[in-house]
Amino acid sequence: MEIRQLNLIQFRNYKRLEVKLSPSMNILIGENAAGKTNILEAIEVLSLTKSHRASDSSLIMDKKNLMKIKGTIQVDHITRKLEVECNLEGKKTKINGTNIVRIGDYIAALNTILFSPDDIEIVKGSPSIRRNLLNMELSQISKAYLSSYNQYNKLLKTRNEYLKILYTNHIGDEKYLSILTEKLVEKAVLIYQTRYHYIQRINQIISDVFHDIHSPLSLQIQYESNVLFSSFEEDKMKEELLKTYQKHYQKERNYGMTLYGPHRDDFTFLLDGKDLKIYGSQGQQKAAILAYKLSCIPIFEEQTGTKPVLLLDDVFSELDGKKQNKLLKYIGKDIQSIITTTDVKQIRKSLLDEATIFKVISGTVERKI
C-alpha cells in the first residue's frame, strides 16, 4: 500500500499543495512550525477520517470555510482516489468520486501507522488512550471488530441509561436489562478475543524490534481486563462474563453504569518485567512505543495482505546518531515511510541516497534533487 500523490486544499497552513511521494522512504526536513507535522496529520485524516490532535473544524485554514484532502492510493496495482472534505457543517468522504456514507465502509481504504511525540501518553496517560490505540489499529484490519465495537458502544449507552432508570426510579423491567446484557456480552466477547490475540501476536515480535532499534532488553505487553477469564474460548467467556454481571448487578445499579467489560480494558508495557511507566526513562518509553508501532506492521500485512504506510513525526528528536541510523536501516525500502525532522546531519549518506528528500518552508514543499 502506498500514497502516490497527496493534495491539500485550505488545510492548516497549506492553501494549496500537491506532493508526489516515493513508494519507499520520504523525509520531510524543515524548521519547527514549518508545516511538516501538518502533512502527516493530513494523511492520518485521509486514512481514519479524523485527527488525533484536533477537532475537524480546526483543520480548516484560518478565515476559510472548508478544507479538502485528496490522495491517490495504490494497493496491489489497483489505484484508488480518496477524499475527505470538512466544512463548518460536517464531513464527507469519497472513494473514486463516490460518497461513502458509513465510516466503516471507508476505514481501511488506506492503512497507516503513526508515531508522534504525543505518543508518550500511551505509556504515561490514562487507560482510555491505550484503548483508543487498540481500537484505531484493529478497526483498520478487521471490519468485524469495527462493527462489533460500534454496536457494543450503542448497547453500552442504552444499558447505562437503563441502569440509571433502575437506580433513580427503583422501577423497571429487569428482563429488559437481561436482554441488553446478553447482547452486550455477545459483542464484548469478540472485542476481548480480538484484542487478546492481537497483543499476543505483538508480544511475539516486539522484543526483537526493541533490540534492533534500541537495546537488548526484554519488552512485552501485558493485557489487563477487569474481568478475569479462565480462557479466551467463546462459550467459556460468555458464561464467565454473564456471571460477572449477575454477581455485580446491585453494584452497577447503585452506580448507574456498566462497570465491567472491554470499555474498561488496559495494557501495560513491561521492560525486563518491570512497569515501564514507573521504572523506565523517557527515552526507553519512547523507544518502547516506537517498537510497538513497528511491531504492528507485519500484523497489518498478515491480516490485509499489504503493508501500511508508516508515518514518523519528529522521531529523531531523542535518538542519538547511532540509533537514528539503526532505525532507518530497520525500516528499509520495503514499506512506504514518511518521516519528519529538522535535520539529517547524523544520518549516513548511504541511507539518505536511498530516500526522497523534501524541504518544507512555511506552507510550501519542495523536492530536493
C-alpha positions in Angstrom: 0.0 0.0 0.0 1.3 3.4 -0.9 0.3 7.0 -1.4 1.3 8.2 -4.9 0.0 11.7 -4.6 -1.3 14.0 -1.8 -3.3 17.1 -2.5 -4.3 19.6 0.2 -6.7 22.5 -0.2 -7.0 25.0 2.7 -5.7 22.5 5.2 -4.0 24.1 8.2 -1.2 26.3 6.8 -1.5 24.9 3.2 -3.7 26.9 0.9 -3.0 24.5 -1.9 -0.4 21.8 -2.1 0.4 18.9 -4.4 3.1 16.4 -3.4 4.2 13.2 -5.3 5.6 10.7 -2.9 8.2 7.9 -3.3 7.0 4.4 -2.7 9.8 3.8 -0.2 11.3 6.4 2.2 10.3 10.0 2.2 12.0 12.5 4.6 10.5 16.0 5.2 13.0 18.4 6.5 12.1 21.8 7.9 12.2 24.1 10.9 9.7 23.7 13.8 6.2 25.1 12.8 7.0 25.0 9.1 4.2 22.5 8.5 5.9 19.1 8.4 3.5 17.6 11.0 0.5 19.0 9.2 1.3 16.8 6.2 1.4 13.7 8.4 -1.8 14.8 10.1 -3.5 15.2 6.6 -2.5 11.6 5.8 -3.9 10.5 9.1 -7.2 12.2 8.4 -7.3 10.7 4.9 -6.8 7.3 6.5 -9.0 7.5 9.6 -11.3 10.5 8.8 -10.1 12.3 11.9 -7.0 13.7 13.6 -5.7 12.6 17.0 -4.5 16.2 17.5 -7.6 18.4 17.0 -11.3 18.7 16.0 -12.4 18.7 12.4 -13.2 22.4 12.3 -9.7 23.4 13.5 -8.2 21.6 10.4 -9.6 24.3 8.2 -7.3 27.1 7.2 -7.9 30.4 9.1 -10.7 32.5 7.6 -11.8 29.7 5.3 -15.0 27.6 5.4 -13.8 24.3 4.2 -10.8 22.1 3.6 -10.1 19.1 1.3 -7.6 16.3 1.4 -7.2 14.1 -1.6 -4.9 11.1 -2.1 -4.1 8.8 -4.9 -3.5 5.4 -3.4 -2.1 2.2 -4.9 -2.8 -1.2 -3.4 -1.7 -4.4 -5.4 -1.6 -2.5 -8.7 -5.1 -1.1 -8.1 -5.4 2.7 -7.9 -7.9 4.4 -5.8 -8.7 8.1 -5.2 -9.7 9.0 -1.7 -11.1 12.3 -0.5 -12.1 13.8 2.9 -13.8 17.2 2.9 -14.6 19.1 6.1 -16.7 22.3 6.3 -18.3 24.1 9.3 -21.4 21.9 9.0 -19.8 18.4 8.8 -17.6 16.0 6.9 -17.8 14.0 3.6 -15.7 11.0 2.5 -15.3 9.7 -1.1 -13.7 6.8 -2.8 -13.2 7.2 -6.6 -15.6 10.1 -6.5 -18.4 8.1 -4.8 -19.8 9.4 -1.5 -19.2 6.9 1.3 -21.9 7.3 4.0 -20.8 4.8 6.5 -17.4 5.3 8.1 -16.9 1.5 8.3 -17.0 1.4 4.5 -14.2 3.9 4.2 -11.8 2.9 7.0 -9.1 0.5 5.7 -9.0 2.1 2.2 -5.7 3.5 3.4 -4.0 1.8 6.4 -1.5 3.9 8.4 0.6 3.6 11.5 1.6 6.9 13.1 4.3 7.6 15.6 4.3 11.2 17.1 5.8 13.0 20.1 2.3 12.9 21.7 2.6 9.1 21.8 4.5 9.3 25.2 0.9 9.4 26.7 0.4 5.8 25.5 2.7 4.9 28.4 2.1 7.8 30.8 -1.6 8.6 30.2 -5.0 7.1 31.1 -6.2 3.7 30.0 -8.6 5.3 27.5 -5.6 6.4 25.4 -4.4 2.8 25.2 -7.9 1.5 24.4 -8.3 4.1 21.7 -4.9 3.0 20.2 -6.1 -0.6 20.0 -9.4 0.4 18.6 -7.8 2.5 15.9 -5.4 -0.3 14.8 -7.9 -3.1 14.9 -10.6 -1.1 13.1 -8.2 -0.8 10.2 -7.5 -4.5 9.9 -10.9 -6.1 10.9 -14.3 -4.9 9.7 -15.8 -7.5 12.1 -14.1 -5.8 15.0 -15.1 -2.3 13.9 -18.7 -3.4 13.5 -18.8 -5.2 16.9 -17.1 -2.3 18.6 -19.7 0.3 17.3 -22.6 -2.0 18.2 -21.1 -2.6 21.7 -20.9 1.2 22.4 -24.5 1.7 21.4 -25.6 -1.2 23.6 -23.4 0.1 26.4 -25.0 3.5 26.2 -28.5 2.0 26.3 -27.6 -0.3 29.3 -26.1 2.6 31.2 -29.2 4.7 30.7 -31.4 1.8 31.9 -29.3 1.2 35.0 -29.8 4.9 35.9 -33.5 4.4 35.5 -33.4 1.4 37.8 -31.4 3.4 40.3 -33.3 6.6 40.3 -36.9 5.3 40.0 -36.5 1.8 41.5 -38.8 0.6 38.8 -38.1 -1.1 35.5 -38.2 -4.3 33.7 -35.2 -6.4 34.8 -35.9 -8.8 31.9 -35.2 -5.9 29.5 -31.9 -5.3 31.3 -31.1 -9.1 31.0 -31.7 -8.9 27.2 -29.4 -5.9 26.9 -26.8 -7.7 29.0 -26.8 -10.8 26.8 -26.5 -8.7 23.6 -23.7 -6.7 25.2 -21.8 -9.9 26.2 -22.1 -11.2 22.6 -20.3 -8.1 21.2 -17.9 -7.9 24.2 -16.5 -11.4 23.6 -15.4 -10.7 20.1 -13.7 -7.4 21.2 -11.9 -9.2 24.1 -10.8 -12.1 21.8 -9.5 -9.8 19.0 -7.6 -7.6 21.4 -6.1 -10.5 23.3 -4.9 -12.3 20.2 -3.5 -9.0 18.7 -1.5 -8.3 21.8 -0.3 -12.0 21.9 1.0 -11.5 18.3 2.7 -8.2 19.2 4.5 -10.0 22.0 6.0 -12.5 19.5 7.6 -9.6 17.7 8.2 -6.6 19.9 11.3 -7.6 21.9 13.2 -8.3 18.7 12.2 -4.9 17.3 13.2 -3.2 20.5 16.6 -5.0 20.3 17.1 -3.8 16.7 16.3 -0.1 17.3 17.3 0.5 20.9 18.8 -2.0 23.4 18.9 -5.7 24.3 16.2 -5.6 27.0 13.0 -7.7 27.0 9.9 -5.7 26.1 6.4 -7.2 26.5 2.8 -6.0 26.6 0.6 -7.2 29.5 -3.2 -7.2 28.7 -5.3 -6.2 31.6 -9.1 -6.7 31.9 -11.3 -6.1 34.9 -12.9 -9.5 34.2 -10.8 -12.5 35.0 -11.3 -15.2 32.3 -10.1 -18.8 32.8 -9.7 -19.0 29.0 -10.5 -17.0 25.8 -12.7 -19.7 24.4 -16.0 -18.1 23.3 -18.6 -20.1 25.3 -16.5 -20.0 28.4 -16.1 -16.2 28.1 -19.8 -15.7 27.6 -20.5 -17.8 30.7 -18.0 -16.0 32.9 -18.9 -12.5 31.7 -22.6 -13.2 32.4 -21.8 -14.4 35.9 -19.8 -11.2 36.4 -22.8 -9.0 35.6 -25.1 -11.2 37.7 -22.7 -11.0 40.7 -22.3 -7.3 40.5 -25.8 -6.4 39.5 -26.6 -4.4 42.6 -23.2 -2.6 42.5 -23.8 -1.5 38.8 -27.4 -0.5 39.7 -26.2 1.7 42.5 -23.6 3.4 40.3 -26.0 3.7 37.4 -23.4 2.4 34.9 -21.8 -0.7 33.5 -18.6 -1.3 35.5 -17.3 -4.4 33.7 -16.4 -5.1 30.1 -13.9 -4.2 27.4 -14.6 -0.5 27.8 -12.5 -0.8 31.0 -9.6 -2.6 29.4 -6.0 -1.6 29.7 -2.5 -2.8 28.9 1.0 -2.2 30.4 4.5 -2.1 28.9 6.9 -4.3 30.8 10.6 -3.7 30.3 12.6 -6.7 31.7 9.4 -7.5 33.7 9.0 -4.0 35.3 6.3 -1.5 34.6 7.8 1.0 32.1 5.6 3.8 33.3 7.2 3.6 36.7 10.7 2.4 36.1 11.5 3.5 32.5 13.3 6.6 31.4 11.6 8.9 28.8 14.0 7.6 26.2 13.1 4.0 26.9 9.4 4.8 27.0 9.5 6.5 23.5 11.6 3.6 22.1 9.1 1.1 23.5 6.2 2.9 21.8 8.1 3.1 18.6 8.9 -0.7 18.9 5.2 -1.3 19.5 4.2 0.7 16.4 6.8 -1.1 14.2 5.6 -4.5 15.5 2.1 -3.7 14.1 3.4 -3.6 10.6 3.8 -7.4 10.0 0.4 -7.9 11.7 -1.3 -5.5 9.3 0.4 -7.3 6.4 -0.8 -10.7 7.7 -4.4 -9.5 8.1 -4.8 -7.3 5.0 -2.1 -8.7 2.5 -0.3 -5.4 2.3 1.9 -3.2 4.4 0.5 0.0 5.9 2.0 3.5 5.3 4.4 4.3 8.2 4.3 7.9 9.5 7.1 9.0 11.8 6.8 12.5 13.2 9.9 14.1 14.8 11.2 10.5 15.5 14.9 11.5 15.7 14.5 14.1 18.5 15.6 11.9 21.4 17.7 9.4 19.4 21.5 9.7 19.1 23.1 9.4 15.6 23.7 5.7 16.1 20.1 5.0 16.9 18.8 7.2 14.1 20.8 5.2 11.6 19.7 1.9 13.2 16.1 2.9 12.9 16.3 3.9 9.2 18.2 0.7 8.4 15.5 -1.3 10.2 12.6 0.5 8.3 14.3 -0.1 4.9 12.8 0.3 1.4 10.1 -2.4 1.5 7.5 -0.1 3.1 6.4 3.5 2.3 7.5 5.7 5.1 7.1 9.4 5.6 9.4 10.9 8.2 9.7 14.5 9.5 12.8 16.0 11.1 14.6 19.3 11.5 17.8 18.0 10.1 19.6 14.9 8.8 23.1 15.8 9.9 23.7 12.5 11.7 22.2 10.2 9.0 24.6 8.2 6.9 24.9 9.3 3.3 24.2 5.7 2.0 20.8 5.8 3.8 20.0 9.3 2.5 20.8 8.3 -1.0 18.0 5.7 -0.8 15.5 8.3 0.4 13.5 11.0 -1.3 14.1 14.3 0.5 11.7 17.2 0.7 12.3 20.7 2.1 9.3 22.2 4.0 9.2 26.0 4.4 6.1 27.9 5.6 3.3 26.2 3.6 5.5 25.0 0.7 7.1 21.6 0.0 9.9 21.3 -2.5 11.5 18.0 -3.6 15.3 18.1 -3.4 17.1 16.7 -6.4 
